[in-house]
């Protein structure tokens, strides 16, 4: 498991018609379980009540990995799961992040 301290996560959804939605949420720590059978992220210090109140389903999650100053983006397999009042789990479609250009940070 990898752990990174970050200031926020960005959730995004893109639709076929070109419509796009996004929301940024402050958080404290992201624990990454990046195995190939069931990759997931556990986000601590996030206001879960705001995540579950979204009226749209995010399909991507992004955050800065501070150790390397890299922006990582993952495709989500399903909506976030609340596992406590300040903790949520995100099931990932892949253990490999998308490639982001340095200008995206």
C-alpha positions in Angstrom: 0.0 0.0 0.0 1.2 3.5 -0.9 0.3 6.5 1.2 0.5 10.2 0.1 -0.5 13.4 1.9 -2.4 15.7 -0.4 -4.6 18.7 0.0 -7.5 17.7 -2.2 -9.1 15.3 -4.7 -10.8 16.3 -7.9 -13.8 14.2 -9.1 -14.9 14.5 -12.7 -17.5 13.2 -15.1 -17.6 13.6 -18.8 -20.6 12.8 -21.0 -21.1 11.8 -24.6 -22.6 15.2 -25.5 -19.5 17.0 -24.3 -21.0 18.1 -21.0 -18.5 18.0 -18.1 -18.8 18.2 -14.3 -16.2 18.4 -11.6 -15.9 19.0 -7.9 -12.9 19.4 -5.7 -12.9 18.2 -2.1 -10.3 18.9 0.6 -8.8 15.8 2.2 -5.8 14.8 4.3 -4.3 11.4 3.2 -4.8 9.0 0.3 -4.0 5.3 0.8 -3.4 3.6 -2.5 -3.9 -0.2 -3.0 -2.8 -0.6 -6.5 -2.9 -4.3 -7.0 -4.2 -5.5 -10.4 -7.1 -7.6 -9.1 -8.9 -4.9 -7.0 -7.2 -1.5 -7.1 -8.7 1.1 -4.8 -8.0 4.4 -3.0 -9.0 5.2 0.6 -9.3 8.9 1.1 -9.1 10.1 4.7 -10.2 13.5 6.0 -12.8 14.1 3.3 -16.3 15.3 4.0 -18.2 12.1 3.0 -21.6 13.8 3.3 -20.7 16.0 0.3 -19.4 13.1 -1.8 -22.7 11.2 -1.4 -24.7 14.3 -2.1 -23.3 14.7 -5.6 -26.2 14.6 -8.2 -23.8 13.0 -10.8 -21.6 10.0 -10.8 -17.8 10.7 -11.1 -15.9 8.6 -13.6 -12.4 9.9 -12.7 -10.4 11.0 -9.6 -7.3 13.1 -9.7 -4.8 14.2 -7.0 -1.2 15.4 -6.7 1.3 12.9 -5.3 3.4 15.3 -3.3 6.4 13.1 -3.1 7.0 13.5 -6.9 4.9 16.5 -7.6 2.9 14.5 -10.1 -0.8 14.7 -11.0 -2.3 11.2 -11.0 -5.7 10.5 -12.5 -7.6 7.2 -12.2 -10.7 6.0 -13.9 -13.3 4.9 -11.4 -15.2 1.6 -11.6 -18.1 2.8 -9.3 -19.2 5.7 -7.1 -17.4 6.3 -3.8 -18.3 4.2 -0.8 -18.5 5.9 2.6 -16.6 3.9 5.2 -16.8 6.5 7.9 -17.8 10.1 8.4 -14.4 11.3 7.1 -13.3 8.4 5.0 -14.3 7.1 1.6 -13.1 4.3 -0.7 -12.9 4.6 -4.5 -12.8 1.4 -6.5 -10.5 1.9 -9.6 -11.0 0.6 -13.1 -7.2 0.1 -13.3 -4.2 0.2 -11.1 -2.4 2.4 -13.6 -3.0 6.2 -13.6 -3.5 8.1 -16.8 -0.6 10.1 -18.0 -1.0 13.8 -17.3 1.1 16.6 -18.8 3.3 18.6 -16.4 1.1 21.7 -17.1 -1.9 19.9 -15.5 -0.4 20.2 -12.0 
